[in-house]
């Protein structure tokens, strides 16, 4: 079986999907033939399609964001993975939203032999917002990078490092900033800081470090150096930082919203992301209650096993074999 994994063009600030499937590709290659194909710009769609057709693959798996390829690839050989609908729901209006809805979502999903999503929450969004309730969607979660391994760390009670990945509005960083106001800690941020966030960090006198355009290896280092990981998002398709933190052995504070609460299992302190006070209580409990903190870490190790690269690889291989005949 020959499978082509189709990636969007890689950008420094947005490469999590490609990183995830690149690691899956290595694991899949132990069982089947894998070709990784990175798309060019949207102006090169026709030349990309020509190259893809020449590969004569048994399966064309569109891994995210370039779903429109599904419309012109062999339908019975195409798999489309949908990670979330946040861009469509929050960032687009008018004609652009209509165009995106049809060319990036509805038509690609209709044309694909198999559609997968990374969570039931994303599948529900597809059903509810796109009117595709008749389409069967396979739920295959994300995995964590295999370099994420347990790294012992004693909580630095004098000034714990709180690690936050993502600074977009839905990541809810403003409430995290307010929640740690007055606490002796340092906030480590990965993502571009808006003027609003810079002002709030200064306003609440927060000690912080910020990083942008950094490699995955650097992100891994920051996980190891952290004491707590916060991920109290308002909306996510999945929430990979949750399982990455659990794999490294860091206590996680995340939203009690789906899919974050489902992804975290018993291995996280769940808080109301709309309540600054609730977030603050969660952070204080993790800092001050050693038994509770250690329990979260142990539960995280157990939970993250189902998100290993081997487990997720096997799910994709099963979907390929059950739904598409070479």
N, C-alpha and C positions, 0 to 999 in steps of 0.2 A: 504494500500500500504506500503510495506517494502522496504526502500531504504538504501543501504550501500554506504557510502561515503568513498572512498579509498584514503588514504594519503600516500605520500612518507615518508621514515624515517625522523624524525625531527632532524634538526641540529640547534645549537645555532645561527649560522650565517645565516641560511636560513630557516625561518619558517613562512614567510608572507602568503603563500598559505594556510598552515594548520591553521593559526590563523583566516584567513578570513572564511574558510569553517567551522571551529569549531563554530564560532559565527552564521553562517548561519544554522548549524545543530540545534542549540537551537531554532531558529525561526521556522525552518521547522518542528520540533518535536511537535509544536502546532497543526499541520495539518495532519501529517503522521508519521509512525514509522521510526525512523532513527537509524542506527547503524554506528558508526565511527570505521574504521579499518585502523590501521597504518601498512604499509608494513615493513618487515624487510630488511635485505641486499639483494642484487641481488642473493646471494647464497641460499636464502630461498624462491625463487619464487615458487617452486613446493609445499612447505608446506603452503605458503600463499594462493596459488590457492586452495588447498584442504580445507583450513579453509573457504575461500570465498564460495566455492561450498556448503559447509555444512550449510551455513546461509540461503540458499534457498530464496534469495531476489527476489523481483519483478523487482528491478532496481539496477544495479551496476554502480555507478557514479565515474569514475576515475577523481580526482580533479586536477591532474597535475603531470608531471614528471615521473610517473610510467605507462605511456600509454601502455606499452607492455602487461599489463594484459588483455587488450581488445582482444588480439588475441586468448586467451584461455578461456575467459568467454563467457557465452551465448550471441551471437551477438545481438539478438533481444531485449535483456534486458540491453544493455550496453550504457552508456553515457560517452563521453570523452570531457574534457574541455582543450583547448589549450590556454595558456597564452601568449606565444610569441615564436619566432623561433630564438632568439638571440644566444643561445648556439650552435645551429646547424650552423648558418650562420657565427659566428665570432670565435668560439673556437675550432672547429674540422677541421681536414684535413685527406685526404687519406682514408684508410680503415675504420677508426673510424667514419668518417663523413658518409660514405656509410652505415655502419651498423646502426648508429643512425637514419639516414634518413628512413630506412626501418623498423627497429624494434621499434623505438620510435614515428615515425610520419606516414609514408604511410600505413603500414599494420594495425596499431591500428585505424587509421581514416577510412580505408576501412571497417574494421570489426564492427565498432560501429554503432548502430542503430541511435544514435544522436551525432552530434559533435557541441560543443559550443565554442565560442571564446569570449574574454573579450573586443574586439574592432574590428571595421571594418578593421583597419590597420593590425591586426593579421590575420584576415580572408583573406585579400588580399595577405599577405605573403604566406599563405597556398596555395592559388590558383596559385600564380606566381612562387614560388620556388619549390613546390612539384608536380605541374602538376595535381592538383585534382580539376579542375574547375567544374567538374560535381557534386561534393559533396555539398549538402546543409549544410550551417553552420549557426547556430542560434547565434545571437549576444546578449550576456547577460553580462553587465558590472560588474565590481567589486563593492563591497559595502564598506562602512567605518565602523569601529568598533563602536558599539553603546555607548561606554564609551566616545567617542569624542563628547563633548557638548560645546556650546559657553562659552568661558572664557574671560571676558573683560580684555583688556591689553592696556595701554597707551604706545605709541612708545617712547622709551628712546632716544631722539635725540642726547644726548651727546655721547652715545655709544650703538646703537641698536644691538641686537643679531640676527644674520642671521643664520637660521637653514637649514642644508643640510643633507638629508638622502641619503646614498649611495655614495660610493667612487670609484666604478669600472670605467674603462676608459670611457665608454659611458655616465656616469653621468656628464661628462664635468666639473669636479671640478677645473681643472687647469685654465680654463677661468674665473670661478667665482673668484678664488684667484687673478688673474690678474685684474679683474674688480673692486675689492674692495681695491686694493693697494692704500695706502695713505688716505683711508677713516677711520674716527674714528668709528670703529665697531668691533664686535667680531664674528668670524665664529664658529658655533657649528656643528661638523661633527659626523655622525653616520656611521661607517664602518671602515674596516681596512685601515690604511694609508700605502701606498707604500713608498719606499725610495724617489721616484720622487716627490710625494706630500709633504712629509716632507721637502725636499729640497726647494720646491717652497714656502711653508709657511714661511720658514726661509728667503728665498731670498727676498720675498716681504714684510717682516716684519709684518706678519699678526698675530693679537691676535686670539687665537683659543683654543677650547677645543675639544677633540676627545673621542669617546666612541665606544666600540666594545664588542660584546657578551652581550648585555643588554636586559632586558625583555621588553615586550610591554608596561608594566606599566611605565617603565623608559622613553621609547620613548614618551609616552603620556605626561609625566611631562616636557620633553624638548619642546614639542609643546607649552605647556602652558607658559613656561618661555621665549619663543622666541618672537620676534617682527615682523620678516619677514621670510617667507619660500621660499627658492630657489629650483627650480627643472628644470634646463635648459638642460635636457638630449638631447643627439643626437638621441637616439633610445629607445623606450619603447613599451611594449605590451599594457600598460594601463597608469599607473602613479598614484598609490594609494595615495602617499603623497600629491598630489594636493587636493583631496577631504577630506583627513584627516585634512589638514590645514584649508580648508574652513569650515569644521564642527566645528572646535575650534574657528574660527573667526580671522584667521591670513591672512594678505595680501600675495598673492602668486605671484612669478615671475617664469614663465615657458616658454618653447620653443614655438615658433610659428609653430612647426612641429606637424603633426598628429601622434598619437592620443592625445597628451598632450593638444593641442589647443582645441580639441573637448571636452575632458573631463572637461577642465576648464570652458568652456562656456564664459560668460562675467565676471567671477569672478577671473580674473588674469591679470597681466601685461605680455603681450606676447612679447618676444624678439627673435632676431636672435641668436641661440645658437653658431653660428660660429663667431660672432662679439663680441669681448671683449668690445668695445666701446658701442655697443647697450645694452649689459647686464649692463654695468656701468650706462648708462643713465636711464635704468629701475629702478635700485636700488636707484639711487638718487631721481628719481621722487617719488617713494613710500615713501622714508624717508622724503622728503621736502614738498610734496603736501598732506596736511591732508585731504582735500576734496576728492581728487582722491583715497587716501588710504582707507578712510571710504567707498567710493563707491564700491571699490573692495570687501571689507568685506561683505557689504550688498548683493552685487550680488552673492558672494560666498555662502551665506546662502540660497539664492533662488535656486542656481544651484545644491547644494549638496542634495536637497530633493529627486531628482530622483535616487540617489545612496544610499538611506537608506537601512538598512538591510531588512525592510519589503518589499520595492519595488523590490529588487533583489530576495528575497525569492519567491515572487509571480511569477516572470518570470520563475524561475526554476520549480516551481510546475506546471505551465501552460505547459511547455515543456514536463515534465514527463507525464502528463495526455493526452496530444494531440498525443504523439508519441509512447508511450509504454502502452500496456494494461496488467494489472496484471493477 
